[in-house]
Every structure is written in C-alpha cells, then in structure tokens.
Amino acid sequence: MARSWRSGGTGEGGWLSGGHGGAWGPRRPWYRNIFVGDNPLMWAVPLGRVRGISVRVSVLMIVWGVLQVLTSGQRGDMAIAVLGLFLIVLAHEFGHCFACRAVGGEADEILMWPLGGLAMCRPRHRWRDNLITTLGGPMVNVALIPVLGVPLVLLTGTLESVVFNPLDPFRAYGSVFATSGAGRPGWWYHAYRWGWWFYYMNGALLLFNVLLVMYPMDGGRIVQALLWRRVGYDRATYAVARVGVGMAALLGVYALLRGENVLFGIALMGGLTCWQELQRQRWIASQRAEEPWRQGQEEEEEPDLSAAHQGPAGERRGLAAPPSRRAAERAQAEAVEHQKELDRILEKISARGMASLTRSEKRFLEQDTIRRRAQ
C-alpha cells in the first residue's frame, strides 16, 4: 500500500547501512537508530538504502514473523511464507516509490509493518500522478505472475499449481504435491514449496490490495484517483472513505467468523483510516461553508509546467476570483503547506534525531534557513 501520500552522505544506488553521523550530528549507538521516540509502533530496524530510498522494518513485524513460525505446526512452510510475504511486499512498495519519482514526485522511505508496507510517497497534487503512483505497486505484482508462475508450471507439469481457488489454496497445494511429487527427488519438493508459496503470496497480495476499496489499500486510492478526475479531490476522497468504512466493517465480521487475526487487524486499520478521513473532509466542508470564497480552492490541482502542457491559462469552472486574488490564495496555501512540512521535519528531528533526515529533508531545512535569513 502507498502512503501519501529518510542516513548520512552516501550516494544513491547502493545497498548501504542506515545512515548516521556525518555533518549532521555525532555517531549514535546502533540501538538508538531502532528504539527512536516513545511510540513503539515507530520502532524499526534500518536495513539500508536503495537508490536513495531507506528501508526500515518495524520491530513489531519481526516479532510477528518469529511468532508465526514458532507457533505454526508446519514451521518450514510458515518460514517460507513469511519470507515470501516480506520480499514481495517490499518489491511492491518499491514499485510505488519508483512510479512516484517517474511522475516528478518524491519517495525516500519504506517502512515494513505486520499489516503491510508503507511507502512514503509524495506525488504532485494531480489525479494522474496519484493514480500512477498507486498503480506502481500492483504492476510489480502483475509482472511477477509469469516470473513466478512459469517455472512452477514447468516444475510440476500442471496448471493446477498456478490456477486455483484463492479462498482454498491449500487444497491445490496438497493435490499438486500428491499427483506430481510422487517419486521425485528431494530437491523437487523444496523447489515446489518455495515456488508455490512465493507465487501464492504474490497473487494474494495483488487481489487483496486491489479489490478492497478502502484506505489505505491500493484499491481505495485507485478509485479515489479516478473519481478525482470527474468530481474533484475532496468529493472523491469523501466517497471512497464512506465506502471504505462499510467495507472495513464487512471485512472485520468475516475475519471474526473465520478467526483471521491478521485480517481483522487490517479491517480495523482500514476502518480507522477511513473514519479519520471522513472527519477531515467534514471539517473542510464546514470551513468552506463559513468562508464561501474558498469554494473550489482545495480541489485545484498543481499545474503541469512541462513543455507539452504549457499554453494559455484557462479559468477553472466555479472560480470567479480575479487573478490577483487567486495568486494571493495560492501563495497563502503554499505558505501553509511549507509550514506543515517544516513542522513535520522538526517533529521527526525531535523524535528520531538529525541522523534520520533524508537528503531532501536536509535540503528543505537549508533552503528554509536561507529564506528566513533573506527576510
């Protein structure tokens, strides 16, 4: 899932240890890079950086994975499943990050949680950019289907190993092993286990993440971006949040009936996220009712300044403010967004230290300092 949606002075493109020290502060003990702040939900192990994107694994995810293996009756299969889920979710989140960068946005951190990955993506406020950023994750899963499926079919000699009921996958898993595994050498059994679990985890993640129309799942963000184009950002966000609350409730009931704790956790997270978004949209609507001149302001997309889209500026329907007022309103909105970003970075420094800042965040602070000195 993507979130709209982070250390030292090493270059991009390498798999390097989590940065600390350098010109931005003294070197800290390794454990202080894990247990940062007072919120256990944010405690995470830094794995490293790939092309300027830092990867951290939540302590809770590590604990969850270990418990899943230790409490399973089939520890070998469970260990493969947990590892496969981790790697495929990580690839999925990189898809979000690279897609965001491809459309001119910023993406510099991935946090792996027990309930999924969080890619810290900041695309421009345009429906197309947000849609492409969101689709980047599922497209990785789509690309992995033949990569993982073809070797599995060649190994087993049957399509049943890749085409089965997703609600009852283990029947196909056992059936293929019983019919195709008889008399096979030991390496075949291990190859089948690894191949099937990785294929299943990839397909399950794709279906689950796209079909659930609720925040913060990709399905909810895809529908929101498509609606955004027709009805505007706020109304699209509100509509998906309302649908998401209902879908989260249904998913929660199903999870309770099936005894699926992880599924219930996802339903709870989705329901809370959608409810919070509903409250935010209602607050925005109340503010606009008090100040009619703000009507339509929040739904205005960022302009595309590329050469292919330059031309005479057209008036947005429903905006009657003169250019001078619109310019003042845009400047005010940009100042508010700038202050929000500054507050976020300062809060991050307070919780995790200067060493946790990314290059873009350091550059933001430097530019803010220069701007304030010039005033």
C-alpha positions as CSV (number, residue, x, y, z in Angstrom):
1,M,0.0,0.0,0.0
2,A,1.2,3.5,-0.6
3,R,1.0,6.4,1.7
4,S,0.7,9.9,0.5
5,W,0.8,10.5,0.2
6,R,14.7,9.0,5.2
7,S,21.4,8.4,6.7
8,G,24.5,10.0,6.0
9,G,26.0,11.5,3.0
10,T,26.3,8.3,1.0
11,G,25.4,8.3,-2.7
12,E,22.4,6.7,-4.3
13,G,22.3,3.4,-5.9
14,G,23.8,1.2,-3.3
15,W,22.6,-1.1,-0.5
16,L,24.2,0.6,2.4
17,S,23.8,0.6,6.1
18,G,21.4,3.0,7.7
19,G,23.0,6.4,7.8
20,H,24.0,8.3,10.9
21,G,26.7,10.7,11.9
22,G,28.4,12.9,9.4
23,A,28.0,16.6,9.2
24,W,24.5,16.4,10.7
25,G,25.4,15.1,14.2
26,P,27.6,12.7,16.1
27,R,27.5,9.0,15.6
28,R,24.9,7.4,17.7
29,P,24.8,3.9,19.2
30,W,23.2,1.3,16.9
31,Y,20.2,0.7,19.2
32,R,19.2,4.4,19.2
33,N,18.5,4.0,15.4
34,I,15.9,1.4,16.3
35,F,14.2,2.4,19.5
36,V,13.6,6.0,18.5
37,G,10.9,8.0,20.3
38,D,8.2,7.0,22.7
39,N,5.9,5.3,20.2
40,P,6.6,1.5,19.9
41,L,4.8,1.5,16.6
42,M,7.6,3.5,15.1
43,W,10.5,1.4,16.4
44,A,12.1,-0.1,13.4
45,V,15.4,-1.7,12.3
46,P,17.1,0.2,9.4
47,L,18.1,-2.2,6.7
48,G,19.7,0.2,4.3
49,R,19.2,2.3,1.2
50,V,18.4,1.5,-2.4
51,R,18.6,4.4,-4.9
52,G,18.1,6.9,-2.1
53,I,15.2,5.0,-0.5
54,S,15.7,3.9,3.1
55,V,14.1,0.7,4.2
56,R,13.2,0.1,7.8
57,V,11.5,-3.0,9.3
58,S,9.2,-2.5,12.2
59,V,10.2,-4.3,15.4
60,L,6.6,-5.4,15.6
61,M,6.9,-7.1,12.2
62,I,10.0,-9.0,13.3
63,V,8.2,-10.2,16.5
64,W,5.1,-11.1,14.5
65,G,7.1,-13.1,11.9
66,V,9.0,-15.0,14.6
67,L,5.8,-15.8,16.5
68,Q,4.1,-17.0,13.3
69,V,6.9,-19.5,12.7
70,L,7.2,-20.7,16.3
71,T,3.5,-21.3,16.8
72,S,2.9,-23.0,13.4
73,G,2.5,-26.7,13.0
74,Q,4.4,-26.5,9.7
75,R,7.4,-24.3,10.6
76,G,9.2,-24.8,7.4
77,D,6.2,-23.8,5.2
78,M,5.5,-20.9,7.6
79,A,9.0,-19.6,7.4
80,I,8.9,-19.6,3.6
81,A,5.5,-17.9,3.6
82,V,6.7,-15.1,6.0
83,L,9.9,-14.5,4.0
84,G,8.0,-14.6,0.7
85,L,5.4,-12.1,2.0
86,F,8.2,-9.8,3.2
87,L,10.1,-9.8,-0.1
88,I,7.0,-9.4,-2.3
89,V,5.6,-6.6,-0.2
90,L,9.0,-4.8,-0.3
91,A,9.1,-5.1,-4.1
92,H,5.5,-3.8,-4.2
93,E,6.5,-0.7,-2.1
94,F,9.5,0.0,-4.3
95,G,7.0,-0.1,-7.3
96,H,5.1,2.8,-5.6
97,C,8.3,4.7,-4.9
98,F,9.8,4.5,-8.4
99,A,6.4,5.3,-10.0
100,C,6.1,8.4,-7.8
101,R,9.6,9.5,-8.9
102,A,8.7,8.9,-12.5
103,V,6.0,11.5,-12.4
104,G,8.1,14.1,-10.6
105,G,7.2,13.3,-7.0
106,E,9.4,12.4,-4.1
107,A,9.8,9.0,-2.4
108,D,12.5,8.3,0.1
109,E,11.4,5.8,2.8
110,I,9.7,2.4,3.1
111,L,8.5,1.1,6.5
112,M,7.6,-2.6,6.7
113,W,4.8,-3.3,9.2
114,P,3.0,-6.6,10.2
115,L,-0.1,-5.2,8.3
116,G,1.8,-4.3,5.2
117,G,4.3,-1.9,3.8
118,L,4.2,1.9,4.0
119,A,5.9,3.7,1.1
120,M,6.3,7.4,2.0
121,C,5.4,8.8,-1.4
122,R,4.7,12.5,-2.2
123,P,3.4,12.9,-5.7
124,R,2.2,16.2,-7.0
125,H,-1.4,17.1,-6.2
126,R,-2.8,15.8,-9.5
127,W,-5.1,12.9,-10.1
128,R,-2.9,11.4,-12.8
129,D,0.3,11.5,-10.7
130,N,-1.5,9.9,-7.8
131,L,-3.0,7.2,-9.9
132,I,0.3,6.3,-11.5
133,T,2.0,6.3,-8.1
134,T,-0.7,3.9,-6.7
135,L,-0.6,1.6,-9.8
136,G,3.2,1.2,-9.5
137,G,2.8,-1.3,-6.6
138,P,0.2,-3.6,-8.2
139,M,2.0,-3.6,-11.5
140,V,5.1,-5.1,-9.8
141,N,2.8,-8.0,-8.7
142,V,1.4,-8.3,-12.2
143,A,4.9,-8.5,-13.6
144,L,5.8,-11.2,-11.0
145,I,3.0,-13.5,-12.0
146,P,4.8,-15.0,-15.1
147,V,8.2,-14.7,-13.4
148,L,7.0,-17.0,-10.6
149,G,4.3,-18.9,-12.4
150,V,6.0,-20.2,-15.5
151,P,8.8,-22.0,-13.5
152,L,6.2,-23.5,-11.3
153,V,4.2,-24.9,-14.2
154,L,7.4,-26.3,-15.8
155,L,8.4,-27.9,-12.4
156,T,5.0,-29.6,-11.7
157,G,3.7,-30.1,-15.3
158,T,0.2,-28.9,-14.4
159,L,-1.7,-25.6,-14.5
160,E,-3.3,-26.5,-11.2
161,S,-0.2,-25.3,-9.4
162,V,-0.9,-21.7,-10.6
163,V,-4.7,-21.7,-11.2
164,F,-6.7,-22.5,-8.1
165,N,-9.4,-21.2,-5.8
166,P,-7.8,-18.3,-3.8
167,L,-10.2,-19.0,-0.9
168,D,-9.0,-22.6,-0.6
169,P,-5.4,-22.6,-1.9
170,F,-4.0,-25.3,0.3
171,R,-6.2,-28.0,-1.4
172,A,-4.5,-27.3,-4.7
173,Y,-1.1,-27.2,-2.9
174,G,-1.6,-30.7,-1.5
175,S,-3.2,-32.0,-4.6
176,V,-0.3,-31.0,-6.9
177,F,2.2,-32.4,-4.5
178,A,0.3,-35.7,-4.3
179,T,-0.1,-36.1,-8.1
180,S,3.2,-34.6,-9.3
181,G,5.5,-35.2,-6.4
182,A,5.4,-39.0,-6.3
183,G,8.9,-40.4,-6.9
184,R,10.5,-37.0,-7.2
185,P,13.9,-36.3,-5.7
186,G,14.2,-34.2,-2.5
187,W,15.3,-31.0,-4.3
188,W,11.9,-31.1,-6.3
189,Y,9.9,-30.9,-3.1
190,H,11.9,-27.9,-1.8
191,A,11.7,-26.1,-5.1
192,Y,8.0,-26.7,-5.2
193,R,7.4,-25.4,-1.7
194,W,9.4,-22.2,-2.3
195,G,8.0,-21.6,-5.7
196,W,4.4,-22.2,-4.7
197,W,4.5,-20.0,-1.6
198,F,6.1,-17.1,-3.4
199,Y,3.6,-17.4,-6.2
200,Y,0.6,-17.6,-3.8
201,M,1.8,-14.7,-1.7
202,N,2.2,-12.5,-4.8
203,G,-1.2,-13.3,-6.1
204,A,-3.0,-13.0,-2.8
205,L,-1.3,-9.6,-2.2
206,L,-2.4,-8.4,-5.6
207,L,-6.0,-9.4,-5.3
208,F,-6.4,-8.4,-1.7
209,N,-4.8,-5.0,-2.1
210,V,-6.7,-4.0,-5.3
211,L,-10.1,-5.4,-4.6
212,L,-10.5,-3.8,-1.1
213,V,-11.9,-0.3,-1.9
214,M,-10.8,1.4,1.4
215,Y,-7.9,3.5,2.6
216,P,-5.0,2.9,2.8
217,M,-5.3,0.0,0.4
218,D,-4.4,0.5,-3.3
219,G,-8.0,-0.3,-4.4
220,G,-9.3,2.7,-2.4
221,R,-6.6,5.0,-3.8
222,I,-7.2,3.8,-7.4
223,V,-10.9,4.5,-7.2
224,Q,-10.2,7.9,-5.5
225,A,-7.9,9.0,-8.2
226,L,-10.3,8.0,-11.0
227,L,-13.2,9.8,-9.2
228,W,-10.9,12.8,-8.6
229,R,-10.8,13.5,-12.3
230,R,-14.6,13.8,-12.6
231,V,-15.8,15.2,-9.3
232,G,-12.8,16.8,-7.7
233,Y,-10.4,15.7,-5.0
234,D,-12.4,16.3,-1.9
235,R,-15.7,14.7,-3.1
236,A,-13.7,11.7,-4.4
237,T,-11.9,11.3,-1.1
238,Y,-15.1,11.5,0.9
239,A,-16.9,9.0,-1.3
240,V,-14.2,6.4,-1.0
241,A,-13.9,7.0,2.7
242,R,-17.6,6.2,3.2
243,V,-17.4,3.1,1.1
244,G,-14.3,2.1,3.0
245,V,-16.0,2.3,6.4
246,G,-18.6,-0.2,5.2
247,M,-16.1,-2.5,3.5
248,A,-13.9,-2.5,6.6
249,A,-17.0,-3.5,8.7
250,L,-17.8,-6.4,6.4
251,L,-14.2,-7.5,6.3
252,G,-14.0,-7.3,10.1
253,V,-17.1,-9.5,10.5
254,Y,-15.7,-12.0,8.0
255,A,-12.3,-12.1,9.8
256,L,-14.0,-12.7,13.2
257,L,-16.1,-15.6,11.8
258,R,-13.0,-17.2,10.2
259,G,-10.7,-16.5,13.2
260,E,-8.3,-14.5,11.0
261,N,-6.5,-12.2,13.4
262,V,-4.3,-10.5,10.8
263,L,-7.3,-9.9,8.5
264,F,-9.2,-8.4,11.4
265,G,-6.2,-6.1,12.1
266,I,-6.3,-4.9,8.5
267,A,-10.0,-4.3,8.7
268,L,-9.6,-2.3,11.9
269,M,-6.7,-0.2,10.4
270,G,-8.7,0.4,7.3
271,G,-11.9,1.3,9.2
272,L,-10.0,3.8,11.4
273,T,-8.2,5.4,8.4
274,C,-11.4,5.8,6.5
275,W,-13.2,7.2,9.6
276,Q,-10.4,9.8,10.2
277,E,-10.6,10.8,6.5
278,L,-14.4,11.3,6.8
279,Q,-13.9,13.6,9.8
280,R,-11.2,15.5,7.9
281,Q,-13.4,16.0,4.9
282,R,-16.4,17.1,7.1
283,W,-14.2,19.7,8.8
284,I,-13.0,21.0,5.4
285,A,-16.6,21.3,4.3
286,S,-17.6,23.2,7.4
287,Q,-14.7,25.6,6.8
288,R,-15.8,26.3,3.3
289,A,-19.3,26.9,4.4
290,E,-18.0,29.6,6.7
291,E,-15.8,31.2,4.0
292,P,-17.6,30.9,0.6
293,W,-14.7,32.5,-1.2
294,R,-12.7,29.3,-0.6
295,Q,-15.1,27.2,-2.7
296,G,-13.1,25.0,-5.1
297,Q,-9.7,26.2,-3.8
298,E,-8.7,22.9,-2.2
299,E,-9.6,20.9,-5.3
300,E,-7.4,22.8,-7.6
301,E,-4.6,20.6,-9.0
302,E,-1.0,21.6,-9.2
303,P,-0.3,22.9,-12.7
304,D,1.7,20.8,-15.1
305,L,4.6,23.1,-16.1
306,S,6.1,20.6,-18.6
307,A,6.6,21.9,-22.2
308,A,4.0,19.6,-23.5
309,H,1.3,21.2,-21.3
310,Q,2.3,24.9,-21.5
311,G,-0.2,27.2,-23.1
312,P,-2.8,29.9,-22.3
313,A,-4.1,29.6,-18.8
314,G,-7.8,28.6,-18.7
315,E,-10.2,29.6,-16.0
316,R,-11.4,26.8,-13.7
317,R,-15.2,26.5,-13.7
318,G,-16.7,27.8,-10.5
319,L,-13.7,30.1,-9.6
320,A,-14.7,33.7,-10.1
321,A,-11.9,35.3,-8.1
322,P,-9.7,37.7,-10.2
323,P,-6.1,36.6,-11.0
324,S,-4.6,38.8,-8.2
325,R,-6.8,37.2,-5.6
326,R,-6.1,33.7,-7.0
327,A,-2.4,34.4,-6.8
328,A,-2.7,35.6,-3.2
329,E,-4.8,32.5,-2.3
330,R,-2.2,30.2,-4.0
331,A,0.6,31.9,-2.1
332,Q,-1.2,31.5,1.2
333,A,-1.9,27.9,0.5
334,E,1.8,27.3,-0.4
335,A,2.9,29.0,2.8
336,V,0.6,26.8,4.9
337,E,1.9,23.6,3.1
338,H,5.5,24.9,3.7
339,Q,4.9,25.3,7.4
340,K,3.3,21.9,7.6
341,E,6.3,20.3,6.1
342,L,8.7,22.2,8.3
343,D,6.7,21.2,11.4
344,R,6.8,17.5,10.2
345,I,10.6,17.6,9.8
346,L,11.1,19.3,13.2
347,E,8.9,16.7,14.9
348,K,10.9,14.0,13.2
349,I,14.2,15.5,14.5
350,S,12.7,15.7,18.0
351,A,11.6,12.0,17.9
352,R,14.5,10.4,15.9
353,G,17.3,12.8,15.7
354,M,19.1,14.7,12.9
355,A,20.6,11.5,11.6
356,S,17.1,10.3,10.5
357,L,16.7,13.1,7.9
358,T,16.9,12.3,4.2
359,R,18.8,14.5,1.7
360,S,15.6,16.1,0.5
361,E,14.6,17.0,4.1
362,K,18.1,18.4,4.8
363,R,17.9,20.4,1.6
364,F,14.4,21.7,2.7
365,L,15.9,22.9,6.0
366,E,18.8,24.6,4.3
367,Q,16.5,26.4,1.8
368,D,14.2,27.4,4.7
369,T,17.2,28.8,6.6
370,I,18.4,30.8,3.6
371,R,14.9,32.1,3.0
372,R,14.5,33.3,6.6
373,R,17.9,35.0,6.6
374,A,16.9,36.9,3.5
375,Q,13.7,38.2,5.0
